[in-house]
Amino acid sequence: RELRVKYEAQVAAEARRKQDDEQDAKRRAVDRFEERDRGATRQSEVAHSRSLEEKVGSKISTESTEEGKNTLKRTSYWLSEYQPEYDDSETNLLRAGPPPERPPSPMSGDPLRLKDLIALELTREEEGGKGKVLCAVSGKAITTQRAIVIKKTGKVMLYDMYEKLA
């Protein structure tokens, strides 16, 4: 019985040790990742600032160091120190109010009324309501051409046919 208790204690200790080792390994991996990430940023800062100093020193330039840094800031948008600042006032301007209860008319801009809508009688190429819509006068398929609706009958016809007949 004592051996069993010792064995169970040993198994529990090994399980705790294994769990601690796994947590340490995860923590070390995260630390290594963060260090590499910070190191890459530092290296890019150093490389960019060094190249700017070399360019400013090697050429006779009319632009000052400050102008050079502004140019670097504009062209090196991926660096963390050159990221634009978040401004909450811009997002408040972009937020629109709730959508209108009735959509506006494309012609007048006034809200659409049910009595303004027209029931269309569409004739299609195929039976069963599938296929392209056909012109009521010429029988040609209406794809991307301009079309009009005769308000009284609800028929759809090509604008070219309307001009020929008018």
PyMOL commands that set and color helices and strands:
alter all, ss='L'
color gray80, all
select helices_A, chain A and resi 2-58+65-75+80-82+88-94+114-116+159-165
alter helices_A, ss='H'
color red, helices_A
select strands_A, chain A and resi 123-124+133-134+141-142+147-149+156-158
alter strands_A, ss='S'
color yellow, strands_A
deselect
rebuild
show_as cartoon
